Amino acid sequence: MKNDNNIIANEFRTIFKDLESTCSLFIVQEDGTLFFPRKPHPTALAVGALVSGVWLASNELAKQINLHESLASRLSFDSSDSGIHILPLKTNSRIYFMAIIYSRVVNPGLVKNQARILRDRIAGLDLFLGMNTEKKASSVLFENISDDEVNKLFSNIGI
Amino acid sequence: MSFVNFQSKEINCKIVYYGPGLGGKTTNIQYIYQKSSGENKSKMISLNTENERTLFFDFLPLDLGEIRGFKTRFHLYTVPGQVFYEASRKLVLRGVDGLIFVADSQVERHEANQESLNGLYKNLDEQGYDIKKIPVVFQWNKRDLPNVMPVQELERQLNKQKMQSFEAVAKDGIGVFETLKAISKAVLMNLRSNV
């Protein structure tokens, strides 16, 4: 079975075609956890936290003028050829943020249009985006974790 | 909101350092950042004012090893401590899995500690969290300073639920990892298989 990341990567390649080399795609949970790309790259993780933070802050600010978040909302920070475009993405009954970061493109309007198409396509696929798909009763995942196990976990980063 | 990916066997958890301004929240994660090493060392992000006070948040992702077959990553955040950044604090709390309350042990900061803790409970409640279900660890920071409250008094006034607590001098790293490991363990043991 293909996993969700492969499906999203394929959709991105299909929809962005010639733009692929100048655009990066990030999908982020509301709490800032990066879902896509999943590779543990230091900068990518920071992008996740910042995308979530900037969206949530903008949303709070927009409430001052009674502008409420919807799937039609979007957030951009850009120059004439480079920028960041963020859209909300609803799938699996949860809200995520989809960010396209683009650099030196001839037609930024096209990037934003393709971003919306990609967002709608991914939402339509109703992916689980990595959430637990196993139908289990609620139970504790780990029981009785020892101090040794925790120490071993942190030893990976030299702590 | 912890994120357990059963496809890739990954766990992501969000830990927030909360507490009054100048209490040592950023110092904690700066120390962790300085001391962490290896190929998995990540970049720390700080959104600061010109005079180095936290404006929105500090962020440090920690790519840890595996626990019982699950690759584990903790996302450490601090909130801005200054009183007028209440709106920002609320946003950073979204999806929190575990809290470290960094209290300033100095006598003159006791009211600020109390005010910050009350704010934390209020913010969690407003966002629908049940404080009893979120792991919290207290850190009594700045124990090296002369005018500090006795730990028993801090426990009595601030830690009424008798959560785990640690004395610390975060600038020297004392108590920093102990606090982090304690909350990490509590968060992992709080994970549910149906999240």
Interface residues (C-beta under 8 A of the other chain):
Chain A: N3 D4 Q29 E30 D31 G32 T33 F35 R38 P40 P42 T43 L45 A46 A49 L50 S52 G53 L56 A57 E60 G130 M131 N132 T133 E134 K136 A137 S138 S139 V140 L141 F142 E143 N144 I145 D147 E149 V150 N151 K152 L153 F154 S155 N156 I157 G158 I159
Chain B: M1 F3 V4 N5 F6 Q7 S8 E10 N12 K14 I32 K35 S36 S37 G38 N40 K41 S42 K43 I45 L47 F56 F57 F59 P61 L62 D63 L64 G65 E66 I67 R68 T72 R73 H75 Y77 A87 S88 L91 V92 R94 G95 V96 F177 L180 K181 S184 K185 L188 M189 N190 L191 R192 S193 N194 V195
